[in-house]
Amino acid sequence: MKRYWVHKQHGFTLIEILVALVIGLLSIYAVYTVYEGSEQAKRNITAVGDAQVSGLYAVFLMTRELSNAGASIASNGTQLSNCAEGDTLLNSPGSDLSLRPVPALIRSNAGLAQIEVFYGDAVALPVSLTVNNVIGGVDNQIIIEAPTGIMSDSVLVFARGGNCAVYRVLPSGGGLINPPDMTTNLVTVRLDGVPTSVAANDDIIVLGTQPIRRHFYVDASGTLQMQEWRFTSAAAGWEYARTDSIVANVVAFNAQYGVDNNNDGAIDSWRYATDGFSFDTVRGAPLATLRTIKAVRIGIVIRADEPDREFKQGFTKTFFTDCPPAGTCDSQFTFTQAALPPDAPFGWRYRAYETVIPLKNVIWN
């Protein structure tokens, strides 16, 4: 007699499989939710951190440039103040830019400030020299009273009344320095152009080998740009060098002059580039007015790169609230971003910065 063994089948029922599937999906969803939240938090922290670093860098860069403003020109303000008003990077950039001793120039445009700085890099000749004689000829030679000599490739401004001509010193066989005669302190140099605008007894201001003008402005995309111009030669004049993007997402940028009205060395008032300190007024202002400008303060607001779905509160920052006792200050500047409704898909975070930058190279002569 044959025996038949019945084998029991082992496994999961359909209900058990469905329950396990649901539990697995819920676990995956929980993990994804935690991951998504942590990833969003990381993006928010990174975006805010990037905005903070970018803002600090922008403030550092403008502080550095404004601290340099006026180098090689401020100590010769009397001579350069008679130069023609001319153009600037803020109104009509070109080869023939003004040589007047305006270390920093502010212009406001639709609530966004523009700042131009102007300085040289001469290291040994903070005061003016004098033309002894104009030789001319094929070598365009002149004789200068310069006890320390003249460095080759230096940019020289020859000032006489309202006439200001600019030339570059050509290299000589003597090396980097054109040495003076040890008895007379006279040195003969060759210029890169015919010295028709140069005469004996003209004052000479040495701007160094690389005088620079830099223009800070916010473009249509909200990026703070720094445009650079350099003096190249007597024939070419000032030429555009480059534009560097400093920081993106700038939503507010303003600036004021710090003015010392009574010449006691302390700021008495803070003024926008309006009225008595408007762009057109300052660029052609007399030396007495230029001497009163002792500092610049700036305020800037930067938006984070990434939107924040959880942050929909408003943001308000008021700048330029400090005013000297008994001082006369222009109105404060406030940036406001209204709160968003709860059903808005996302909001933005902002970082705001304000600083005061003393003009180290103030006009003193």
C-alpha positions as CSV (number, residue, x, y, z in Angstrom):
1,M,0.0,0.0,0.0
2,K,1.4,3.3,-1.1
3,R,1.5,6.3,1.3
4,Y,1.2,9.8,0.0
5,W,2.8,12.6,2.1
6,V,1.0,16.0,2.1
7,H,3.6,18.8,2.0
8,K,2.4,22.0,3.8
9,Q,3.0,25.2,1.8
10,H,4.8,28.0,3.7
11,G,4.6,31.8,2.8
12,F,2.7,35.1,3.3
13,T,-0.9,35.7,2.6
14,L,-2.0,38.5,0.4
15,I,-3.1,40.5,3.4
16,E,0.2,40.2,5.1
17,I,2.0,41.3,1.9
18,L,-0.2,44.3,1.6
19,V,0.3,45.2,5.3
20,A,4.1,44.9,4.9
21,L,4.0,47.0,1.8
22,V,2.1,49.8,3.5
23,I,4.5,49.7,6.4
24,G,7.5,49.9,4.1
25,L,6.0,52.8,2.1
26,L,5.3,54.7,5.4
27,S,8.9,54.1,6.5
28,I,10.3,55.3,3.1
29,Y,8.0,58.4,3.3
30,A,9.2,59.1,6.9
31,V,12.8,58.9,5.8
32,Y,12.2,61.0,2.8
33,T,10.4,63.7,4.8
34,V,13.2,63.8,7.3
35,Y,15.7,64.0,4.5
36,E,13.8,66.7,2.6
37,G,13.5,68.8,5.8
38,S,17.2,68.5,6.6
39,E,18.1,69.2,3.0
40,Q,15.9,72.3,3.0
41,A,17.4,73.5,6.3
42,K,20.9,72.9,4.9
43,R,20.1,74.9,1.8
44,N,18.6,77.7,3.9
45,I,21.6,77.8,6.2
46,T,24.0,77.7,3.2
47,A,22.1,80.4,1.4
48,V,22.1,82.7,4.4
49,G,25.7,82.0,5.1
50,D,26.6,82.8,1.5
51,A,24.7,86.1,1.7
52,Q,26.6,86.9,4.9
53,V,30.0,86.1,3.5
54,S,29.2,88.0,0.2
55,G,28.0,91.0,2.2
56,L,31.1,91.0,4.4
57,Y,33.3,90.7,1.3
58,A,31.5,93.6,-0.5
59,V,31.9,95.8,2.6
60,F,35.6,94.8,2.9
61,L,36.3,95.6,-0.7
62,M,34.6,99.0,-0.6
63,T,36.3,99.8,2.7
64,R,39.7,99.0,1.2
65,E,39.1,101.2,-1.9
66,L,37.7,104.1,0.0
67,S,40.6,104.0,2.4
68,N,42.9,104.3,-0.6
69,A,40.9,107.1,-2.2
70,G,42.9,110.2,-2.6
71,A,46.4,108.7,-2.3
72,S,48.9,110.8,-4.3
73,I,46.3,113.4,-5.1
74,A,44.9,114.7,-1.8
75,S,48.2,116.2,-0.6
76,N,48.3,118.2,-3.9
77,G,44.7,119.5,-3.7
78,T,45.6,123.1,-4.2
79,Q,47.3,122.4,-7.6
80,L,44.7,119.9,-8.8
81,S,41.7,121.9,-7.7
82,N,42.2,124.3,-10.7
83,C,42.0,121.4,-13.2
84,A,38.9,121.5,-15.5
85,E,35.8,119.8,-14.1
86,G,35.7,117.2,-16.9
87,D,33.9,113.9,-16.9
88,T,33.8,111.1,-14.3
89,L,32.9,107.4,-14.4
90,L,29.5,108.3,-12.9
91,N,28.3,110.4,-15.8
92,S,30.4,110.1,-18.9
93,P,33.3,107.6,-18.7
94,G,35.9,108.2,-21.3
95,S,39.6,108.9,-22.0
96,D,39.5,112.5,-20.8
97,L,38.5,112.1,-17.1
98,S,38.7,114.9,-14.5
99,L,41.9,115.3,-12.5
100,R,40.3,117.4,-9.8
101,P,41.1,116.2,-6.2
102,V,37.8,114.4,-5.5
103,P,38.9,111.2,-3.7
104,A,35.4,109.8,-3.5
105,L,32.3,110.8,-5.5
106,I,28.7,109.5,-4.8
107,R,25.7,109.6,-7.1
108,S,22.2,108.2,-6.3
109,N,20.1,106.6,-9.0
110,A,16.7,105.2,-8.2
111,G,17.6,104.5,-4.6
112,L,20.8,102.7,-5.5
113,A,24.1,104.6,-4.9
114,Q,27.1,104.7,-7.1
115,I,30.6,105.4,-5.8
116,E,33.7,106.4,-7.7
117,V,37.2,106.4,-6.1
118,F,40.3,107.9,-7.5
119,Y,43.9,107.4,-6.3
120,G,47.5,106.9,-7.3
121,D,50.3,104.7,-6.0
122,A,53.2,107.1,-5.7
123,V,55.3,106.0,-2.7
124,A,58.0,108.7,-2.3
125,L,56.6,112.0,-3.6
126,P,53.5,113.1,-1.7
127,V,54.1,116.8,-2.6
128,S,54.4,118.5,-6.0
129,L,57.6,119.1,-8.0
130,T,58.4,121.9,-10.4
131,V,59.3,122.1,-14.1
132,N,62.7,123.7,-14.5
133,N,62.9,123.8,-18.3
134,V,61.2,122.3,-21.3
135,I,63.6,121.0,-23.9
136,G,61.2,119.3,-26.3
137,G,62.8,118.0,-29.4
138,V,62.4,114.5,-30.8
139,D,62.8,113.0,-27.3
140,N,60.1,115.2,-25.7
141,Q,62.5,116.0,-22.9
142,I,61.9,118.2,-19.9
143,I,64.0,119.1,-16.8
144,I,62.4,118.7,-13.4
145,E,63.6,119.7,-9.9
146,A,63.4,116.3,-8.2
147,P,65.9,115.6,-5.4
148,T,64.9,111.9,-5.2
149,G,64.7,111.4,-9.0
150,I,61.7,110.2,-11.1
151,M,60.7,106.6,-11.5
152,S,60.4,105.4,-15.1
153,D,56.8,104.8,-16.2
154,S,55.5,107.3,-13.7
155,V,52.3,109.3,-14.6
156,L,52.8,113.1,-14.2
157,V,50.2,115.8,-14.0
158,F,51.4,119.2,-15.0
159,A,49.2,121.9,-13.5
160,R,49.2,125.5,-14.3
161,G,46.0,127.5,-13.6
162,G,43.1,125.7,-15.2
163,N,45.4,123.8,-17.5
164,C,46.2,120.2,-16.4
165,A,48.1,117.9,-18.8
166,V,49.0,114.2,-18.2
167,Y,52.0,112.4,-19.5
168,R,53.9,109.1,-18.7
169,V,57.6,109.1,-18.2
170,L,59.4,106.8,-20.7
171,P,62.1,104.4,-19.5
172,S,65.6,105.7,-19.6
173,G,69.0,104.0,-19.8
174,G,69.4,104.7,-16.1
175,G,67.1,101.9,-15.1
176,L,63.9,102.2,-13.0
177,I,64.9,105.5,-11.6
178,N,65.8,108.7,-13.5
179,P,68.5,110.0,-11.1
180,P,69.0,113.7,-10.4
181,D,72.2,115.7,-10.7
182,M,73.7,115.5,-7.2
183,T,74.6,119.3,-7.4
184,T,71.5,120.8,-8.8
185,N,68.8,118.2,-8.0
186,L,67.7,118.4,-11.6
187,V,66.6,115.4,-13.6
188,T,65.9,115.1,-17.3
189,V,63.1,112.8,-18.3
190,R,61.4,111.8,-21.6
191,L,57.7,112.0,-21.9
192,D,55.4,109.9,-24.0
193,G,54.0,112.9,-25.8
194,V,55.0,116.3,-27.1
195,P,55.0,118.6,-24.1
196,T,53.1,121.5,-25.8
197,S,51.0,121.9,-22.6
198,V,54.0,122.1,-20.3
199,A,55.9,125.3,-19.3
200,A,58.6,126.2,-16.9
201,N,57.5,126.6,-13.3
202,D,54.5,124.3,-13.8
203,D,53.6,122.2,-10.7
204,I,54.0,118.5,-11.2
205,I,52.0,115.9,-9.3
206,V,53.3,112.4,-9.4
207,L,50.5,109.8,-9.5
208,G,52.8,106.8,-9.4
209,T,52.9,104.2,-12.2
210,Q,49.3,102.9,-11.9
211,P,46.7,105.6,-11.0
212,I,43.3,104.0,-10.7
213,R,39.7,104.9,-10.9
214,R,37.1,102.4,-9.6
215,H,33.3,102.6,-10.0
216,F,31.0,100.7,-7.7
217,Y,27.4,100.3,-9.0
218,V,24.5,97.8,-8.9
219,D,23.4,96.7,-12.4
220,A,20.0,95.7,-13.6
221,S,20.3,92.2,-12.4
222,G,21.0,93.3,-8.8
223,T,24.8,92.5,-8.9
224,L,27.3,94.9,-7.3
225,Q,29.9,95.6,-9.9
226,M,33.3,97.2,-9.7
227,Q,34.5,98.8,-12.9
228,E,38.2,99.7,-13.2
229,W,39.9,102.4,-15.4
230,R,43.6,103.0,-15.7
231,F,45.7,105.8,-17.2
232,T,47.7,104.3,-20.1
233,S,49.4,107.1,-22.1
234,A,49.2,110.7,-23.1
235,A,47.7,109.8,-26.4
236,A,45.1,107.2,-25.1
237,G,44.4,108.8,-21.7
238,W,42.2,106.8,-19.4
239,E,41.1,103.4,-20.6
240,Y,38.6,100.8,-19.4
241,A,40.5,97.9,-17.8
242,R,37.9,95.4,-16.5
243,T,34.6,94.9,-14.6
244,D,34.5,92.5,-11.6
245,S,31.2,91.1,-10.2
246,I,31.4,91.5,-6.4
247,V,28.1,90.2,-5.0
248,A,24.7,89.2,-6.4
249,N,21.2,89.8,-5.1
250,V,21.8,93.3,-3.9
251,V,18.4,94.8,-3.2
252,A,19.4,98.1,-1.5
253,F,22.7,100.2,-1.6
254,N,23.1,103.7,-0.3
255,A,25.8,106.0,0.9
256,Q,26.4,109.4,2.6
257,Y,29.3,111.8,3.0
258,G,30.6,112.5,6.5
259,V,31.1,116.3,6.7
260,D,33.3,118.3,9.1
261,N,31.7,121.7,9.0
262,N,33.9,123.5,11.5
263,N,37.3,121.9,10.7
264,D,37.7,120.4,14.2
265,G,38.4,116.9,12.9
266,A,35.1,115.5,13.9
267,I,32.1,114.6,11.7
268,D,29.3,117.2,12.2
269,S,26.8,116.0,9.6
270,W,26.0,113.1,7.3
271,R,24.8,114.1,3.8
272,Y,23.3,112.2,0.8
273,A,24.5,113.1,-2.7
274,T,21.8,115.8,-3.0
275,D,21.4,119.5,-2.6
276,G,24.8,121.0,-1.4
277,F,26.5,117.7,-1.9
278,S,24.9,116.5,-5.1
279,F,27.0,114.7,-7.7
280,D,27.3,117.8,-9.9
281,T,28.1,120.1,-6.9
282,V,30.9,117.9,-5.4
283,R,32.7,117.1,-8.6
284,G,33.2,120.8,-9.3
285,A,33.3,122.0,-5.7
286,P,35.9,124.5,-4.5
287,L,38.8,123.2,-2.4
288,A,37.2,124.5,0.8
289,T,34.2,122.3,0.3
290,L,36.2,119.2,-0.6
291,R,38.2,119.6,2.6
292,T,35.1,119.2,4.7
293,I,34.4,115.6,3.4
294,K,36.1,113.3,5.9
295,A,34.3,110.0,5.6
296,V,31.8,107.9,3.7
297,R,29.3,105.5,5.2
298,I,27.5,102.8,3.3
299,G,24.5,100.6,3.8
300,I,23.8,97.5,1.8
301,V,21.1,94.7,1.9
302,I,21.7,91.3,0.3
303,R,19.1,88.7,-0.4
304,A,19.9,85.0,0.1
305,D,20.3,82.9,-3.1
306,E,17.7,80.3,-2.1
307,P,14.1,80.9,-1.2
308,D,12.8,79.7,2.2
309,R,9.4,78.0,2.2
310,E,9.0,78.4,5.9
311,F,10.2,82.0,6.2
312,K,7.5,84.5,5.2
313,Q,7.9,87.2,7.8
314,G,8.7,90.7,6.7
315,F,12.2,92.2,6.9
316,T,13.0,95.9,7.9
317,K,16.3,97.5,8.3
318,T,16.9,101.2,9.0
319,F,20.3,102.6,8.2
320,F,22.2,105.8,9.1
321,T,20.5,106.2,12.5
322,D,23.5,107.7,14.2
323,C,23.8,111.5,14.1
324,P,26.4,113.6,16.0
325,P,25.1,115.6,18.9
326,A,23.8,118.9,17.7
327,G,24.6,117.7,14.2
328,T,22.5,118.1,11.0
329,C,22.0,114.8,9.3
330,D,19.9,113.9,6.3
331,S,17.0,111.4,6.7
332,Q,17.5,107.8,7.6
333,F,17.3,105.2,4.9
334,T,14.9,102.2,5.5
335,F,14.6,99.0,3.5
336,T,11.4,97.1,4.0
337,Q,10.2,93.8,2.7
338,A,6.5,93.2,3.6
339,A,5.4,89.9,5.2
340,L,4.0,87.4,2.7
341,P,0.6,85.7,3.1
342,P,0.5,82.2,4.6
343,D,-0.3,80.6,1.3
344,A,2.7,82.1,-0.5
345,P,4.9,79.3,-1.8
346,F,8.1,80.7,-0.2
347,G,9.8,83.8,1.2
348,W,13.4,85.2,1.3
349,R,15.9,85.9,4.0
350,Y,18.1,89.0,4.0
351,R,21.4,90.3,5.5
352,A,22.1,94.0,6.0
353,Y,25.4,95.7,6.6
354,E,26.4,99.3,7.5
355,T,29.9,100.7,8.1
356,V,31.7,104.1,8.3
357,I,34.9,104.5,6.3
358,P,37.2,107.3,7.2
359,L,38.9,108.9,4.2
360,K,42.5,108.5,5.2
361,N,43.9,110.7,2.4
362,V,41.9,113.8,3.1
363,I,42.8,117.1,1.4
364,W,45.1,118.9,3.7
365,N,47.2,121.5,1.9
